[in-house]
Amino acid sequence: MGFAAEVRELTRADHRAAQNVTYFDALLSGQLDRAGYAALLQQLHVVYQTLEEAADAMCDDPVAGPFVIEELRRLPRIVEDLSFLHGPDWPERISPSTATAQYQARLREVAFSWPAGFVAHHYTRYLGDLSGGQVMARALRNTFGFDTDGIRFFLFPGLDARTFKQHYRELLDAAAWDAVERQRFLDEVSYAYRLNTAMLDELGQVVTQASAA
C-alpha cells in the first residue's frame, strides 16, 4: 500500500464524519435559501484566504511546493460567487464563526512553516472539493437554478479529476518523510477534518436558528 492509499484508509472515518453533517444534508436536499448557502462561502473565504496565503509562502519548499497548483485556487472563485450572491458589499459579511476562527488559527500555526502541516490541510480541503464539487454543483443548480455564477467554487474547468487525483497520490507517495513525520501528517489530516466538521456543525446551528427566527 502506497502512502496516499494509507492516508485515505486511516482517515476514512474522519472524512465520513466531515461529509455527514446536518448542514450539508440541508443544502443537498434544497432546505436552505440563498443566504443559508452563502453563509458557507463566507466561512470558506476565511479558510481559503489563509490557506492560499500559506501556499504563497510554501511555493518554493521542495516538498510542499509541488502541491501549490494554480488551477486549484478557490479564493478568487469564492469572491466571484459572493459578489454574485450579495453584490459589492459582500466583504462586510465576512466574519469568522468561533469554529472557523479556530480553523484559521490552526492554519496560521502550522501551514506557513511546517511543510507536512501545509500539505495535510491542502489535501483535506482541495481533494474534498474536487471529489464532491460536481455533486454540490448539481444540487445547487437544481435548488437555485444557477448555471455557473454562484457555484464557481465547486467547478474546476480544465482539470480532469481522475488524472489530477492520480498525480496528487503520486506526490504524496513521493514525499520524503520518515515514519515519524508521516504519522504527524496523518494526525494533522485527522485534525483538519475535525476542524472542518466543527465549522460545518456550527454553521448548521446558525442557519437553523436564522430559519426559525
C-alpha positions in Angstrom: 0.0 0.0 0.0 1.4 3.4 -1.0 1.4 6.2 1.5 -1.5 8.0 -0.3 -3.7 4.9 0.0 -2.7 4.6 3.6 -3.7 8.2 4.3 -7.1 7.5 2.6 -7.7 4.4 4.6 -6.6 5.6 8.0 -8.6 8.9 7.8 -11.7 7.3 6.3 -13.8 7.8 9.5 -12.8 11.4 9.8 -13.6 12.0 6.1 -17.0 10.4 6.5 -17.8 12.5 9.6 -17.0 15.6 7.7 -19.4 14.6 5.0 -22.3 13.6 7.2 -23.2 16.9 8.8 -26.6 18.4 9.1 -25.6 21.5 7.1 -24.7 19.5 4.0 -27.8 17.4 4.3 -29.9 20.5 4.3 -28.0 22.1 1.5 -28.1 19.0 -0.7 -31.8 18.5 -0.1 -32.8 22.0 -1.0 -33.8 23.1 2.5 -31.6 26.2 2.6 -32.2 29.5 1.0 -29.6 31.5 -0.8 -28.5 33.2 2.4 -28.0 29.8 4.0 -25.8 28.7 1.1 -23.9 32.0 1.0 -23.1 31.6 4.7 -20.9 28.6 3.8 -19.0 30.6 1.2 -18.5 33.4 3.8 -16.8 31.0 6.2 -14.8 29.3 3.4 -13.5 32.7 2.4 -11.7 33.0 5.7 -10.3 29.4 5.4 -9.1 29.8 1.8 -7.7 33.2 2.2 -5.4 31.9 4.9 -4.6 28.6 3.2 -3.7 30.3 0.0 -1.5 32.8 1.8 0.3 29.8 3.2 0.5 28.4 -0.4 2.3 31.5 -1.5 4.7 31.1 1.5 5.3 27.5 0.7 5.6 27.6 -3.1 9.4 27.2 -3.1 9.6 24.5 -0.5 11.0 21.3 -2.1 8.2 19.1 -0.6 5.3 21.4 -0.2 5.9 23.4 -3.3 4.7 20.8 -5.9 1.3 20.8 -4.2 0.9 24.5 -4.9 -1.1 24.2 -8.1 -2.7 27.4 -9.5 -5.7 25.6 -11.0 -6.8 24.6 -7.5 -7.0 28.1 -6.1 -10.5 28.7 -4.7 -10.4 32.2 -3.2 -10.9 34.1 -6.5 -13.9 31.8 -7.2 -15.4 32.3 -3.7 -15.1 36.1 -4.3 -16.9 35.8 -7.6 -19.7 33.7 -6.0 -20.1 36.1 -3.1 -20.2 39.0 -5.5 -23.0 37.3 -7.4 -24.9 36.4 -4.3 -24.5 39.6 -2.3 -23.3 42.3 -4.7 -20.4 44.7 -3.9 -21.0 44.8 -0.2 -20.0 41.1 0.3 -16.8 41.9 2.2 -18.9 43.4 5.0 -20.5 39.9 5.6 -17.2 38.1 6.2 -17.0 37.4 9.9 -15.5 34.1 11.1 -17.5 32.0 13.4 -15.9 30.6 16.5 -15.1 27.3 14.9 -13.8 29.0 11.7 -11.6 31.2 13.8 -10.1 28.1 15.4 -9.6 26.6 12.0 -7.9 29.7 10.8 -5.7 29.8 13.9 -4.5 26.3 13.3 -3.7 27.1 9.7 -1.6 30.1 10.8 0.1 27.9 13.4 1.2 25.1 11.1 0.7 25.8 7.4 3.2 28.6 7.0 6.2 26.9 8.5 5.7 23.2 8.5 5.6 21.6 5.0 3.8 18.4 6.0 1.3 20.5 8.0 0.6 22.6 4.9 0.1 19.5 2.8 -2.2 18.0 5.4 -4.6 20.9 5.2 -4.1 21.3 1.5 -5.0 17.6 0.9 -8.1 17.8 3.2 -9.5 20.8 1.5 -8.8 20.6 -2.2 -9.2 16.9 -2.7 -12.5 17.1 -0.9 -13.6 20.0 -3.0 -12.6 18.2 -6.2 -14.3 15.0 -5.3 -17.5 16.4 -4.1 -17.7 19.5 -6.2 -19.8 18.1 -9.0 -22.4 16.7 -6.6 -22.7 20.0 -4.8 -22.9 22.0 -8.1 -25.6 19.8 -9.4 -27.7 20.1 -6.2 -27.3 23.9 -6.1 -28.3 24.1 -9.8 -31.4 22.1 -9.0 -32.3 24.2 -6.0 -31.5 27.7 -7.1 -31.3 27.5 -10.9 -27.7 28.5 -11.0 -25.7 28.0 -14.2 -22.1 28.9 -13.5 -22.5 32.1 -11.4 -22.9 31.3 -7.8 -21.3 27.9 -7.9 -17.8 28.7 -9.3 -16.2 27.5 -6.1 -17.3 23.9 -6.9 -16.1 24.0 -10.6 -12.6 23.1 -11.8 -12.7 23.9 -15.5 -9.9 22.3 -17.5 -8.9 20.0 -14.7 -9.5 16.3 -15.2 -10.4 15.0 -11.7 -9.3 11.4 -12.3 -5.9 12.3 -13.7 -5.3 15.0 -11.2 -6.1 12.8 -8.2 -3.6 10.2 -9.5 -1.0 12.9 -9.8 -1.7 14.0 -6.2 -1.4 10.5 -4.9 2.0 10.2 -6.6 3.1 13.4 -4.9 2.1 12.0 -1.5 3.8 8.7 -2.2 7.0 10.6 -3.1 7.1 12.9 -0.1 10.4 12.4 1.7 9.0 11.9 5.2 10.2 9.4 7.7 7.8 7.3 9.7 7.6 9.8 12.5 6.8 12.7 10.1 4.2 10.5 8.2 2.4 9.9 11.5 2.4 13.6 12.3 1.0 14.2 8.8 -1.8 11.7 9.4 -2.6 13.2 12.8 -2.8 16.7 11.2 -5.1 15.4 8.4 -7.4 14.0 11.1 -7.3 17.3 12.9 -8.1 19.2 9.7 -11.1 17.1 9.1 -12.3 17.7 12.7 -11.8 21.4 12.3 -13.9 21.4 9.1 -16.6 19.3 10.7 -16.8 21.7 13.7 -17.1 24.7 11.3 -19.9 23.0 9.4 -21.7 21.9 12.6 -21.6 25.4 13.9 -22.8 26.8 10.5 -25.7 24.3 10.6 -26.7 25.6 14.0 -26.6 29.2 12.9 -28.6 28.6 9.7 -31.2 26.6 11.6 -31.6 29.4 14.2 -31.9 32.0 11.5 -34.6 30.0 9.7 -36.6 29.5 12.8 -36.5 33.2 13.8 
